[in-house]
Amino acid sequence: MTPEKLLHYIWQNRLFYPIDMKVEGTGEKIEVINTGQHNTDAGPDFFNAQVKIGEILWAGNVEIHTTTDDWYAHGHDKDAAYDNVILHIVGSSTGKMVLSSKGRTIPEVALRYPSSIEERYSALTGHHTGDIHCAPYLKQISRLERDAWIDRLILERFEERNTRAESAFEASGCDWDQTFFTLLCRSMGFVVNAEPMEMLARLTPVKIMIKHNDPIQTEALLMGQAGLLPQTATDEYTATLKREYEVLRAKFSLTPMSGSEWKLLRLRPSNFPTIRLSQLAAIIARTPGNFENAFRTLKAEDILERLNVRASAYWDTHYEFGKESSTDRPKGLGKDSQRLLIINSAIPFIFAFARRQGDELAQQNIIKMLSFLPIEKNSRLDRWTEAGIKALHEGEAQALLLLYKNYCMPKKCLLCRWGHAVMAKHQPTE
């Protein structure tokens, strides 16, 4: 039985046989003038369609079901919202009369279309969740079609990140420095501790750090606000941070968060919040003046240099306060981490600022910035490479990751341009 969403796709893209468009029961010819506007909310499936049945031109809505009986199963015969339906489209007709809530007979047509459409659809969606379903067909898609979709996905990725930046800007009271600090903190959480990091940013006025731009004071402020400073100091470094924090806390009436918010389970020690916060303090210490001017005007290579920091020397031999580790090594921010910080904080921040200023040229230059970043190592990108699609720069890598997450994983092949292209091509010869 043909899935309803495939019938939607066939109707919307006119993939049916026009010569077979006839009213069930009467055989009257149906000429489709306009398939209408696809509706994804409540109500009929397509609004404002136009069809000519016999010699009469009808304008109204279209409803699509797998079979005739679905009209009654969904209660449309009792719902006045469906009284303006001018055509009922089904994959299989039972011959039963379709009636509106006012008793009007609604013409029905069973779509006829090439069998290859269902075969392609099954090939695309029939595998287990997570596959790149179109892999056998990608070579049949033109380079122009592939590049056009990649370019659109890059923009879609920017829009997705820009939404978070805009939310942070509004929450900050339209303060660009606080906005960047929020984005940077969340990014330093690297998924597992993203939420606690964002909570820390909301509780910590960035202007205090800009004013007290000293590595020890900055680290003391971050550790204290994060609720990670122990009640009792067992070494001089911890004691120093506690003293510095208590002074700042009293001076600015600060409220720390609970240390229980942080997640450590199954977290690599190098990702412990203590290490990340010390690295964050180092980034702030290397940023003279305000964040807005410090990051907004930089190129990708300059931002990478500014992010090339290490945690303070205390953390060479520690992962937690007062607990000396068996190894002695610097805890630098790795290249992959630097790249992710640029992608998740610096670029969205600069993009949001440029959009607010109406600077389209700057927005385009920001997108180009991705081409200067090294491509991340990612198993999903490896799968794209195996399928014949290799990212040439980080912008394309981000687009492919978004494609996999938003289209491949949920099997939204019919909404993907490559999936649409596959539906219009021949099946693979093998």
N, C-alpha and C positions, 0 to 999 in steps of 0.2 A: 504494500500500500504506500502510495507516494506521500512523503512527509509534507505537512502543511507549509512549512517554511520554504520548501523547494517549489511548491505551487506558487507561492508569493513571488519567488525569484523568476520563475518562468513567465508569469503574468507581467511583472514589472519590466522585464527585459524583452518581452514579445518573442519568446522562444517557442511559442505554440504554432501549430499549423493554421494559418488564417482560413484556409479553405474548409477546415473542419469545425469552424466556429458556428454551431447551430444550436438553437434552443432545443433542449431535451423534450421529447413528446410531440412538438409541433414541426420541428425541422426548419423553422424560420432562420434565415441567414443573419449572422451577427457580424457587423463591421466595427472594429475597435478604432475609435478616433483618438482617444486619450485614455491611458490606463489609470490615470489619477495620481494622487499624492499618497505615498505609503504612510500609514498611520501606525505608530508603535505604541500608542496609548489605548485607553478604553474606547470602544466603539468599532464601527466597521473598519475593515482592513485598508481600504483605499477610499480617499475622499475625492470628490469633484472629477469623477471619471465621465467619459462620454462614449456612448456606444450607439450604433444605429441598428435597430432590430426591425427587419423588414424595411418599411419606408419611413419609420418613425425614429427621430433622433432623441435619445434619452440622456439626461445629465443627472448625476447623483453619485451614490456610493456603491462600492463593490465589496462583497464579503466572500471569503475563501475558506473552504473546509475540505477535509479529506473525503468525506462522503456526504450525501444529502442528509442523513440522519443527524449529523452534527448540528445542523441548524436548530433542530428541536432539542437536542441534548444540551445545548448551551442556552436554551430559553429565549432565543431571538424572536420566536413567534409571539412572545408576550412582552417584548421590549420595544417601546416606541422609538428608541434611539436607532433602531434598524428599519424603520418604516420608509426611509429614503433610499434603501438599497434598490438599485435598478438591475443588478445582475448577481446571481449566486453562482460562484465558480467552484467546481469540485474536481477531485481526481477520479472519483468513481460515483456515478449516479445510480440511485436505487429506483428512480422513476417516480418517487413520491412527490406530491405537489408541495411547493414551498410557499408558505403564507406569512404575511406580515401580521402585526398585532391588530390591524384593521381588517384583516381577511383578504387583502389584495394578493393576487398570485404574482410571485416574483420569478422571472425567467431564470432558468438554470442551464449551465453549459458544463460539460465534462471536457477538460482540456485534453487536446491531443498534441503530442510533441515527440521529437525523435527519441527513441529508446536510449540512445547514447548519452543523453543528458542524465538520466538516472544512473547509468553505469559510471559516468564521471563523478557524479555526486557521491555514489557509494565508495568509489575509490578514494575520494578526498576525505570522507568522514568515517569510513568503516574501520580504521585502525584504532588501536588503543590510544587513550588520551596522552598527549605529549609528543606524538610523532609529527614530523614535518610532512604532512600528508601529500603535498604537491611535488615532493622531491623527484618522482619519475617523470614529471611533466615540465620541469623548469627550463629544460633546454629548448622547449618549443616556444617559450615566451621570448619575445624580442628584447634586445638590450634596452631599447627605448622604454618599453613597458616596465621593465625591471627598475631602471634608474628613476623613472617618474614616481613609482611607488616608494622607493627608498627615500627620495627627496621629500615626499609628503610625510613619511613617517618620522623623518628628522624633525620636521616642523611640529608634528604631533607630540614628539618627545619633549620639545621645547615648551609647548603649550602645557603639557602635564607638569613639568617642573616649574613653569611660570606661575601656575595656580598656587603652588605652595609658597612661592616667593611673595605673591600678592597677599596671601593670607597672613604671612608673617609681617608684612608691611602694615596692613590694617591693624593687626593686633598690637603692633609697637607704637601705635599713635602716629603713624607716618614718619617714623624715625629710621632713616636709612642705615645708620650705624647699628642700631639694635636689630634691624632686619638681617643684616649680614651676619651678625653675631649668632642669631637664632639659627640661620641656615648652616653656618659653620659648625655650631655645637651639634645639631642634629646629625650632620654628616660625620662628625667625629665619633658618633655612637655606632656607626657601621652596622646598621640593621638591629642587632640584638639590644643595644642600649640607646637607640635613637630617641625613644620617648623620654627616658630620664634625662638625656642630654638637652632635649628641647625644654623640659621642665626647668632645668638648671638655668637655661638662657632667659626664661621668663622671670625667674626670681632674682636675676643678677643684672642690675643696670650696667650696660656696657660703658657708660660714661665714667663710671668709677675706675674701670681698668684703663681707659684712655688717659685719665687724670693721673692715676698711680701706675705709670708704665714701667714697673720694676719687676723683674722675673720672680723674685721671692714673694713680693706682695701679690702679684697676679696669681701665682700658684696657690698661695695661702687663701686668697679669696675664692678661687674655684673649688679647692678641696673642702674648704669650710662650708660653702654654700651647697656643695654636693652631699654634705653630711658624712664625709669619709674620714674626717680627722678623728682619731681615737680620743676617748675620754681622758686617758692618761698617756703622756708621751714617754717613750722608753729610750729615745735617742735625741740628740741635740737638734737634728734637722726637723723632726716632727714638732719638737717644743718651739722652735723658731716660727714654724708655720702657724701653730696654735696661737702664739702671742700676736703675730701680725693679723691674723683673722679676727681675734677678739677686739683689737683696736678698730678695725674697719667695720666690724659688725655693730659696735656701739656707736661709732661715728655716723653711720648711714642707716641705722635702724634696720638692719638686714634680717631676713627670716630664712634659715637654711631648710633644705628639703631633708627627708628621711633617707638615711643611708640604705635602708631596706629596699628602696626603689631600684637599685642597681642589680643587674643579673650577672652572675659569675659562673653558673652551672654550664659545663661543657664549653666554656669560653677559654680560648688559648690565653696563657698568661700575658703575652705581648699585647692582648686586646683588653686587659683589665682596665676599668675606668680610671684608676690611679695613673696608669701609664699614659692613657689618652689625654687626661686632663693636664698632665705635666707637659705633654707635647703641645696641647692647645695654648698653654701659658707661654710657651716658647714662640709660637706663631704670633701671639698678641704682642709679646715683647719686641718682635722684629717688625712691628707695624707702627711706625711713628705717626702721630696725628690721628685723624679719624679713618675708619674703615672705608667710608665712601670714596675718599680721594685716593687712599692707598691701593685699593683693588680695582676700582672702576676703570682706571686709565692704563692698566698693565696688559702686556701681551701674555700669552700662555706660558712661554718660557720664563718670563719674569715672575709669574705667580708660582710656578714650580720651584723656582729658586727661593722664594719667600717661604714656601712650605717645606723646604729641606731642613727640618729641625730635628732635634733629639730631646728626649726627656732630660731633666736635670740629673746631675751626677749621682745623686742619692739613689736613683732608680736603676743605676748600673748593677747594683747588688740587691735590689728589692723589687717586689711586685705589689706588696702590701706594706702598710706602715708597721714598723717594728719587727718585721719578719725578714731576716736576711736570707737571700737565695744562695744556692750552691754555685751559681755561675756569676761571672763578672763581665758584663758586656753592655755597651751603649744601647739604648732603646731609641733608635732613630725611626722617623716616619718613613716607611718604605715607598718606593716609586709607585706601586699600585695604589697605595693609600693616598698619595699626593694626587694622582690622577683622578681618583674618585672624589676627592674634596673639591677639585676644580669643577668636575661635572655636576656635582650635587649642591655646591654652594656658590662658588665664584661665578660660574657662567649663568645660573639662574638669577643671581643678584644683578649682574651687569645687564642681562637681558631685560629684567623687570624695570630697571632704572631707565634704560634706553626707550622702552615702550612707554613708560610714563612721560618721558620727555618728547615723545613723538619722533624719535630719531630712527628712521627706518634703515639708513645706511649703517648705523652702529649695530642694529639688530642683525643685519646680514653679515657684518664683520665678526660678530660673536659666534655665529654659526660656523664661519670659516675657522674660528679658533680651534674647533674640534679636530681639524685636519692636522694640527701640530702635536696632538697628543698621541702617545703610544697606545696601541690597541690592547685591551685587557685580555688576559688568558681566561677563557670561559668555555665550559663544556658545551654550552648551547651554541656558541659561535663555531665550535668545532663541528657540530652537527650541520650547521649551515654550509660550512666548507665542504663537508662530505657530500652535501646535496648539490654542490656546484656554485654556491654563492659565497664568495670570500669578501669580507669587509676590507676596504682599502684604507680606511682611516677610522678614527674613533666615532665620528658622526655616523658613518654607516653601521658600525658595530652597535651603537645605541639604537639605531633604527631596527636592526635585525632582532635585538633583544626585546624591543617593544612589540614587534610583529609576532614573535614567538609567544609572548605573554598574553597579548590582547586578542590574537586571532587564532594561532595554532593550538594553544592549550585548550581554549574553550570551543574549538572546532567551528569558528566563525568564518569558514572558508568562503561562503557566499558574499560576505562583506569585505573580503580581501580582494584587492585588484588582481593579484596573481591568481587567486582562486577563480575570479571572474574570467580571467584570460584562459585558464585551463578549461573551464566549462565551454568556452567557445572554440577550443581546439580539438583535434582528433585524439583518440586514445593512443598511448605509446604502442609502437609496433611490436615490441617484445612480448 
